[in-house]
């Protein structure tokens, strides 16, 4: 499926970090990214602690790429999405990475708190599978075609 968009083969693949503890949701995101005109590489971690290790290139993620986009669930075990978002946006090296809260919660308090913590967008996961796929494709198309993202440069691994 090309979505009627031109493929830019010179563009490096969009690096996306999916921070999600539900493997069913991970599979749906992977499916929505799989068949399209935007080259992408999805990376998955199951909680905020793993996400921060990935982003900071701590073991076992020493060779992890810097993501162009983070899709972050709020409700996860150990380190939840709220704590993770706060840590990302407080970190000088990470705060420029667009971070979308992608969660089941539609609670006004969660929306407000996420934007207060500098989320770049807040998207409630649709229940209907077709709507879910459509929403993820809109995110993919916006960040893959429309939005100008910070230029990725090779960096030395960061250990904290």
C-alpha atoms as a printed R data frame, in Angstrom:
    type eleno elety resid chain resno       x      y      z
1   ATOM     1    CA   UNK     A     1   0.000  0.000  0.000
2   ATOM     2    CA   UNK     A     2   1.551  3.285 -1.092
3   ATOM     3    CA   UNK     A     3  -1.045  5.681  0.388
4   ATOM     4    CA   UNK     A     4  -0.492  7.829 -2.739
5   ATOM     5    CA   UNK     A     5   2.748  9.215 -1.273
6   ATOM     6    CA   UNK     A     6   6.114  9.375 -2.937
7   ATOM     7    CA   UNK     A     7   8.868  7.202 -1.574
8   ATOM     8    CA   UNK     A     8  12.083  9.041 -0.778
9   ATOM     9    CA   UNK     A     9  14.654  6.289 -1.068
10  ATOM    10    CA   UNK     A    10  17.482  8.660 -0.091
11  ATOM    11    CA   UNK     A    11  15.855  9.312  3.270
12  ATOM    12    CA   UNK     A    12  17.101  7.083  6.089
13  ATOM    13    CA   UNK     A    13  14.358  4.981  7.668
14  ATOM    14    CA   UNK     A    14  12.255  6.651 10.334
15  ATOM    15    CA   UNK     A    15  13.471  5.264 13.669
16  ATOM    16    CA   UNK     A    16  10.504  4.741 16.003
17  ATOM    17    CA   UNK     A    17  10.685  3.634 19.626
18  ATOM    18    CA   UNK     A    18   7.429  2.005 20.763
19  ATOM    19    CA   UNK     A    19   7.187  1.939 24.561
20  ATOM    20    CA   UNK     A    20   4.327 -0.466 25.208
21  ATOM    21    CA   UNK     A    21   3.726 -3.422 27.527
22  ATOM    22    CA   UNK     A    22   0.807 -4.913 25.534
23  ATOM    23    CA   UNK     A    23   2.197 -7.133 22.763
24  ATOM    24    CA   UNK     A    24  -1.140 -6.985 20.918
25  ATOM    25    CA   UNK     A    25  -0.835 -3.211 20.633
26  ATOM    26    CA   UNK     A    26   2.789 -3.566 19.517
27  ATOM    27    CA   UNK     A    27   1.668 -5.929 16.737
28  ATOM    28    CA   UNK     A    28  -0.996 -3.439 15.604
29  ATOM    29    CA   UNK     A    29   1.544 -0.600 15.454
30  ATOM    30    CA   UNK     A    30   3.987 -2.824 13.545
31  ATOM    31    CA   UNK     A    31   1.259 -3.759 11.081
32  ATOM    32    CA   UNK     A    32   0.326 -0.124 10.449
33  ATOM    33    CA   UNK     A    33   3.973  0.778  9.804
34  ATOM    34    CA   UNK     A    34   4.724 -2.328  7.696
35  ATOM    35    CA   UNK     A    35   3.071 -1.620  4.372
36  ATOM    36    CA   UNK     A    36   3.674  1.982  3.374
37  ATOM    37    CA   UNK     A    37   5.822  4.423  1.493
38  ATOM    38    CA   UNK     A    38   7.837  5.528  4.511
39  ATOM    39    CA   UNK     A    39  10.845  3.437  5.342
40  ATOM    40    CA   UNK     A    40  10.808  2.830  9.058
41  ATOM    41    CA   UNK     A    41  12.430  0.725 11.708
42  ATOM    42    CA   UNK     A    42  10.447  0.029 14.859
43  ATOM    43    CA   UNK     A    43  12.104 -0.725 18.169
44  ATOM    44    CA   UNK     A    44  10.071 -2.012 21.094
45  ATOM    45    CA   UNK     A    45  10.585 -1.885 24.844
46  ATOM    46    CA   UNK     A    46   8.028 -2.954 27.451
47  ATOM    47    CA   UNK     A    47   8.343 -0.207 30.064
48  ATOM    48    CA   UNK     A    48   9.777  3.206 30.826
49  ATOM    49    CA   UNK     A    49  12.899  1.865 32.508
50  ATOM    50    CA   UNK     A    50  13.827 -0.020 29.345
51  ATOM    51    CA   UNK     A    51  12.939  3.039 27.254
52  ATOM    52    CA   UNK     A    52  15.328  5.247 29.200
53  ATOM    53    CA   UNK     A    53  18.088  2.610 28.948
54  ATOM    54    CA   UNK     A    54  17.458  2.430 25.170
55  ATOM    55    CA   UNK     A    55  17.500  6.218 24.774
56  ATOM    56    CA   UNK     A    56  20.647  6.582 26.881
57  ATOM    57    CA   UNK     A    57  22.278  3.619 25.126
58  ATOM    58    CA   UNK     A    58  22.861  1.742 28.324
59  ATOM    59    CA   UNK     A    59  23.330 -2.057 28.277
60  ATOM    60    CA   UNK     A    60  21.829 -3.999 26.619
61  ATOM    61    CA   UNK     A    61  21.064 -1.100 24.235
62  ATOM    62    CA   UNK     A    62  24.591  0.226 23.664
63  ATOM    63    CA   UNK     A    63  24.121  0.141 19.872
64  ATOM    64    CA   UNK     A    64  20.574  1.500 19.834
65  ATOM    65    CA   UNK     A    65  19.822  4.197 17.255
66  ATOM    66    CA   UNK     A    66  18.487  7.547 18.360
67  ATOM    67    CA   UNK     A    67  14.761  7.477 17.606
68  ATOM    68    CA   UNK     A    68  13.136 10.075 15.392
69  ATOM    69    CA   UNK     A    69   9.847  9.463 17.196
70  ATOM    70    CA   UNK     A    70   8.722  7.904 20.477
71  ATOM    71    CA   UNK     A    71   5.252  6.371 20.872
72  ATOM    72    CA   UNK     A    72   4.682  6.086 24.611
73  ATOM    73    CA   UNK     A    73   1.954  4.257 26.524
74  ATOM    74    CA   UNK     A    74   1.065  5.723 29.920
75  ATOM    75    CA   UNK     A    75   0.014  2.632 31.858
76  ATOM    76    CA   UNK     A    76   2.930  0.224 32.181
77  ATOM    77    CA   UNK     A    77   4.578 -1.692 35.025
78  ATOM    78    CA   UNK     A    78   7.777 -0.562 36.790
79  ATOM    79    CA   UNK     A    79   8.374  2.878 35.260
80  ATOM    80    CA   UNK     A    80   5.140  4.169 33.732
81  ATOM    81    CA   UNK     A    81   4.714  6.510 30.794
82  ATOM    82    CA   UNK     A    82   4.167  9.582 32.957
83  ATOM    83    CA   UNK     A    83   7.527  9.112 34.676
84  ATOM    84    CA   UNK     A    84   9.196  8.282 31.367
85  ATOM    85    CA   UNK     A    85   7.830 11.364 29.612
86  ATOM    86    CA   UNK     A    86   9.005 13.584 32.464
87  ATOM    87    CA   UNK     A    87  12.500 12.046 32.319
88  ATOM    88    CA   UNK     A    88  12.737 12.376 28.517
89  ATOM    89    CA   UNK     A    89  11.661 16.005 28.448
90  ATOM    90    CA   UNK     A    90  13.943 16.926 31.382
91  ATOM    91    CA   UNK     A    91  16.996 15.485 29.604
92  ATOM    92    CA   UNK     A    92  18.893 17.965 27.386
93  ATOM    93    CA   UNK     A    93  19.991 15.164 25.043
94  ATOM    94    CA   UNK     A    94  16.536 13.614 24.646
95  ATOM    95    CA   UNK     A    95  13.951 16.382 24.948
96  ATOM    96    CA   UNK     A    96  13.997 17.253 21.244
97  ATOM    97    CA   UNK     A    97  12.753 13.775 20.254
98  ATOM    98    CA   UNK     A    98   9.045 14.056 19.383
99  ATOM    99    CA   UNK     A    99   7.137 12.016 21.944
100 ATOM   100    CA   UNK     A   100   3.541 10.987 21.365
101 ATOM   101    CA   UNK     A   101   1.531  9.666 24.268
102 ATOM   102    CA   UNK     A   102  -0.421  6.798 22.679
103 ATOM   103    CA   UNK     A   103  -2.650  5.295 25.341
104 ATOM   104    CA   UNK     A   104  -6.088  3.940 26.180
105 ATOM   105    CA   UNK     A   105  -6.753  6.718 28.684
106 ATOM   106    CA   UNK     A   106  -8.973  9.568 27.589
107 ATOM   107    CA   UNK     A   107  -8.963 11.111 31.075
108 ATOM   108    CA   UNK     A   108  -8.721 14.896 30.997
109 ATOM   109    CA   UNK     A   109  -6.158 14.793 33.826
110 ATOM   110    CA   UNK     A   110  -3.880 12.461 31.802
111 ATOM   111    CA   UNK     A   111  -4.172 14.681 28.732
112 ATOM   112    CA   UNK     A   112  -3.397 17.843 30.704
113 ATOM   113    CA   UNK     A   113  -0.527 16.249 32.644
114 ATOM   114    CA   UNK     A   114   1.027 14.889 29.441
115 ATOM   115    CA   UNK     A   115   1.026 18.281 27.746
116 ATOM   116    CA   UNK     A   116   2.299 19.918 30.940
117 ATOM   117    CA   UNK     A   117   5.185 17.418 30.777
118 ATOM   118    CA   UNK     A   118   5.790 18.550 27.151
119 ATOM   119    CA   UNK     A   119   4.322 15.656 25.172
120 ATOM   120    CA   UNK     A   120   4.271 16.552 21.496
121 ATOM   121    CA   UNK     A   121   0.859 14.936 21.046
122 ATOM   122    CA   UNK     A   122  -1.693 12.929 22.993
123 ATOM   123    CA   UNK     A   123  -3.595 10.247 21.070
124 ATOM   124    CA   UNK     A   124  -6.165  7.929 22.607
125 ATOM   125    CA   UNK     A   125  -5.990  4.409 21.158
126 ATOM   126    CA   UNK     A   126  -9.163  3.613 19.252
127 ATOM   127    CA   UNK     A   127 -11.033  0.422 20.173
128 ATOM   128    CA   UNK     A   128 -12.034 -0.389 16.588
129 ATOM   129    CA   UNK     A   129  -9.184 -2.087 14.662
130 ATOM   130    CA   UNK     A   130  -9.761 -0.115 11.453
131 ATOM   131    CA   UNK     A   131  -9.707  3.149 13.395
132 ATOM   132    CA   UNK     A   132  -6.574  2.011 15.254
133 ATOM   133    CA   UNK     A   133  -4.791  1.329 11.968
134 ATOM   134    CA   UNK     A   134  -5.964  4.658 10.515
135 ATOM   135    CA   UNK     A   135  -4.732  6.634 13.550
136 ATOM   136    CA   UNK     A   136  -1.299  4.967 13.523
137 ATOM   137    CA   UNK     A   137  -1.018  5.606  9.766
138 ATOM   138    CA   UNK     A   138  -1.827  9.286 10.365
139 ATOM   139    CA   UNK     A   139   0.923  9.487 12.986
140 ATOM   140    CA   UNK     A   140   3.319  7.706 10.637
141 ATOM   141    CA   UNK     A   141   2.466  9.955  7.701
142 ATOM   142    CA   UNK     A   142   2.708 13.147  9.725
143 ATOM   143    CA   UNK     A   143   6.120 12.354 11.196
144 ATOM   144    CA   UNK     A   144   7.352 10.589  8.059
145 ATOM   145    CA   UNK     A   145   6.231 13.141  5.451
146 ATOM   146    CA   UNK     A   146   4.874 16.361  6.906
147 ATOM   147    CA   UNK     A   147   6.875 17.239 10.000
148 ATOM   148    CA   UNK     A   148  10.472 18.413  9.823
149 ATOM   149    CA   UNK     A   149  12.399 16.342 12.345
150 ATOM   150    CA   UNK     A   150  15.707 17.170 14.013
151 ATOM   151    CA   UNK     A   151  18.569 16.049 11.813
152 ATOM   152    CA   UNK     A   152  19.992 12.731 12.933
153 ATOM   153    CA   UNK     A   153  23.757 12.593 13.278
154 ATOM   154    CA   UNK     A   154  25.889  9.667 14.374
155 ATOM   155    CA   UNK     A   155  26.610 10.018 18.055
156 ATOM   156    CA   UNK     A   156  28.752  8.237 20.553
157 ATOM   157    CA   UNK     A   157  26.802  6.088 22.979
158 ATOM   158    CA   UNK     A   158  25.736  7.883 26.121
159 ATOM   159    CA   UNK     A   159  26.059  6.098 29.456
160 ATOM   160    CA   UNK     A   160  24.368  7.473 32.529
